[in-house]
Amino acid sequence: MTNFTSKTLTKEEKRRFDRQFRLPGWNQEILKQSSVLIAGIGGLGVEIAKNLAMVGVGHLILVDLDTIEYSNLNRQILFIGAPEGASKAKIAAKKLREMNPFIRIDAFDCPLQDVPPRIYNDVDMYIAGLDSIEARSELNRRAVHNKKFLIDAGTAVYNGHAYVVSPFTNACLECDPLTERAQDQLGACTLVGKPRRPAHCILKGQLRFEQKHGRPANILHSNEVQDVVSYANKLLKEHFPQEKSFSVNQVIQIIDNHEPTVITINCVMASLQSQEAVKILHHLHTPMHKNRLGNIQLNYLIYNGLTGKFYEIEKPRNPKCEMCGKDRTPLFRIKVKRKFRLSQLIERFSQDKKYPIDTEFPPMIFRIDSSELGEIFLDQTISEAGIKDCETVLVTGFDDGSQIYLTLKLEG
Amino acid sequence: MKLIVFSLHVLKTGTPFLSKDEFSPVFIAENTREDVIMSENEEFIEFEEEGEEEQDDPSIQSKVPRSKVPSGERLTLFFRSTIGPGEKQEKLTVDPEMSVRELAQTIGEIFALDPQDFHLSISGRTLDSDDVLSNYDLEDGLEVLIIPVSTAG
């Protein structure tokens, strides 16, 4: 099997990808027929999308509801020259089409939840370049429900992690729930009181500035920042005399809160994700185990950019996991015609799968594959309810309060 | 996701069934789906009993050993930092009834790190600050990794 004589690759593709055809175990045809959903087109997502486009993955789906800010340009190379405020997903797609005209790229500038469920079902795998726990949980649920690989990563200062979730093989993101970093915020009651933590001194300094000037301090004006710094340090001396006084940068980080990030760390993590993706795509489309390209890294990887060291952590599944553990809500896939009534569907399910209906709290269906959650009334057909192909819904109201997920594959 | 629904909704079953052959839905349990790499023996139809919810019964709680370490004993753990400018290792003897938050505070002081900037990870599980150590399967001599809170994208 050689890509040089492939019938599905064009002459131009053969010339362009010549050097990678020579890689042992490589198959360009596999990549060409592959599709990957990339969630979050920021520091990580831009690099992942660039790598997969360059390598020739045939179909990329880019999802990001964010718009471009000038401060993205220190690391997000696809947005250079693009107007501020433009959709990240759309601009990235446009740039990538210029970089590799041989592939298809779709862009969604909407929340992850609102990408058509069919896409989550059809793509080979998901890659996350997300910055929130909520979005990661959502993508994790889709990965477990659709049994797709999910490659997560994240950065913090000079560190990063990368982790491949293989549902029902290693821990999913819910097995070891992620927790958000506790943000320093002043409760309304603490505004007048004594600062309880050193960081509160800065917040109080910031508040004082805002009350005095009717706007927050501009971090580019050294006298304004200095005003906050000196007040914060005065309070600090008063209430926490043992603490070292705040530096200007510490104060800026708190009054104008943004994660510190740099392209070098992003690129390391995104490249690790991309390389695992290339192997996974080869694996998914290579039935024979022994012919597969390499092995998937299923451990949690940590990179420390200050020491140049990597750490590997094994992530065993959690039997109590709500998404993939023993007591999870079971999921059923159903092939059904669009004109089928939902009430009958539930009744049929109840009989076929021996899920007796709870007479006290009879079944209800809830929409979950959408940013607008809500009840779907049973007295209508599937198409009337606006249920999309491959959409997963939550059904409650079976005996003993049990509930199920239903994934509806629509026909007709 | 556990959605508890407290609404009484009467199921309307008045509509007659359509012709069976035409519209019969086919229910496929997930494990029938072929997957190339992923584990295939996942049973999706399970009739597991609900987990015990009467946790206020003290007799039940006392029977469940919360930790491999008997109470009153101290626990020696090895801490290793994966973040910061130099890899550091420290041995620390702790009280299993200590909260994770307290431990993180102490570790922060020893390693010169802000407790907000790291999580503690034991055997692939991230310790929850609101928990106490004895809620985890801890053994003497275990290595605890100090890992970054890397959530930025």
Chai-1 contact restraints between the chains, C-beta under 6 A:
chainA,res_idxA,chainB,res_idxB,connection_type,confidence,min_distance_angstrom,max_distance_angstrom,comment,restraint_id
A,G40,B,G153,contact,1.0,0.0,6.0,A-B,restraint_1
A,G42,B,G153,contact,1.0,0.0,6.0,A-B,restraint_2
A,L44,B,G153,contact,1.0,0.0,6.0,A-B,restraint_3
A,G129,B,G153,contact,1.0,0.0,6.0,A-B,restraint_4
A,L130,B,G153,contact,1.0,0.0,6.0,A-B,restraint_5
A,D131,B,A152,contact,1.0,0.0,6.0,A-B,restraint_6
A,D131,B,G153,contact,1.0,0.0,6.0,A-B,restraint_7
A,K147,B,D35,contact,1.0,0.0,6.0,A-B,restraint_8
A,K147,B,M38,contact,1.0,0.0,6.0,A-B,restraint_9
A,G154,B,S150,contact,1.0,0.0,6.0,A-B,restraint_10
A,G154,B,T151,contact,1.0,0.0,6.0,A-B,restraint_11
A,G154,B,A152,contact,1.0,0.0,6.0,A-B,restraint_12
A,T155,B,S150,contact,1.0,0.0,6.0,A-B,restraint_13
A,T155,B,A152,contact,1.0,0.0,6.0,A-B,restraint_14
A,A156,B,P148,contact,1.0,0.0,6.0,A-B,restraint_15
A,A156,B,V149,contact,1.0,0.0,6.0,A-B,restraint_16
A,A156,B,S150,contact,1.0,0.0,6.0,A-B,restraint_17
A,N159,B,I83,contact,1.0,0.0,6.0,A-B,restraint_18
A,N159,B,P148,contact,1.0,0.0,6.0,A-B,restraint_19
A,N159,B,S150,contact,1.0,0.0,6.0,A-B,restraint_20
A,G160,B,S150,contact,1.0,0.0,6.0,A-B,restraint_21
A,H161,B,S150,contact,1.0,0.0,6.0,A-B,restraint_22
A,F168,B,M38,contact,1.0,0.0,6.0,A-B,restraint_23
A,F168,B,S39,contact,1.0,0.0,6.0,A-B,restraint_24
A,F168,B,E42,contact,1.0,0.0,6.0,A-B,restraint_25
A,T169,B,M38,contact,1.0,0.0,6.0,A-B,restraint_26
A,T169,B,S39,contact,1.0,0.0,6.0,A-B,restraint_27
A,D176,B,R125,contact,1.0,0.0,6.0,A-B,restraint_28
A,D176,B,T126,contact,1.0,0.0,6.0,A-B,restraint_29
A,R181,B,Q116,contact,1.0,0.0,6.0,A-B,restraint_30
A,R181,B,V149,contact,1.0,0.0,6.0,A-B,restraint_31
A,A182,B,Q116,contact,1.0,0.0,6.0,A-B,restraint_32
A,E259,B,A152,contact,1.0,0.0,6.0,A-B,restraint_33
A,T261,B,A152,contact,1.0,0.0,6.0,A-B,restraint_34
A,H283,B,I37,contact,1.0,0.0,6.0,A-B,restraint_35
A,L284,B,V36,contact,1.0,0.0,6.0,A-B,restraint_36
A,I302,B,T82,contact,1.0,0.0,6.0,A-B,restraint_37
A,I302,B,I147,contact,1.0,0.0,6.0,A-B,restraint_38
A,N304,B,T82,contact,1.0,0.0,6.0,A-B,restraint_39
A,L306,B,P85,contact,1.0,0.0,6.0,A-B,restraint_40
A,T307,B,E87,contact,1.0,0.0,6.0,A-B,restraint_41
A,Y311,B,T82,contact,1.0,0.0,6.0,A-B,restraint_42
A,I313,B,G124,contact,1.0,0.0,6.0,A-B,restraint_43
A,E314,B,G124,contact,1.0,0.0,6.0,A-B,restraint_44
A,K315,B,G124,contact,1.0,0.0,6.0,A-B,restraint_45
A,P316,B,G124,contact,1.0,0.0,6.0,A-B,restraint_46
A,D327,B,E48,contact,1.0,0.0,6.0,A-B,restraint_47
A,P330,B,F44,contact,1.0,0.0,6.0,A-B,restraint_48
A,L331,B,E30,contact,1.0,0.0,6.0,A-B,restraint_49
A,F332,B,F27,contact,1.0,0.0,6.0,A-B,restraint_50
A,R333,B,I28,contact,1.0,0.0,6.0,A-B,restraint_51
A,I334,B,P25,contact,1.0,0.0,6.0,A-B,restraint_52
A,I334,B,F27,contact,1.0,0.0,6.0,A-B,restraint_53
A,K335,B,V26,contact,1.0,0.0,6.0,A-B,restraint_54
A,V336,B,P25,contact,1.0,0.0,6.0,A-B,restraint_55
A,K337,B,F23,contact,1.0,0.0,6.0,A-B,restraint_56
A,F340,B,F23,contact,1.0,0.0,6.0,A-B,restraint_57
A,R341,B,T15,contact,1.0,0.0,6.0,A-B,restraint_58
A,S343,B,K12,contact,1.0,0.0,6.0,A-B,restraint_59
A,S343,B,T13,contact,1.0,0.0,6.0,A-B,restraint_60
A,D352,B,F27,contact,1.0,0.0,6.0,A-B,restraint_61
A,P362,B,L11,contact,1.0,0.0,6.0,A-B,restraint_62
A,P363,B,L11,contact,1.0,0.0,6.0,A-B,restraint_63
A,M364,B,V5,contact,1.0,0.0,6.0,A-B,restraint_64
A,M364,B,H9,contact,1.0,0.0,6.0,A-B,restraint_65
A,D379,B,K12,contact,1.0,0.0,6.0,A-B,restraint_66
A,T396,B,V5,contact,1.0,0.0,6.0,A-B,restraint_67
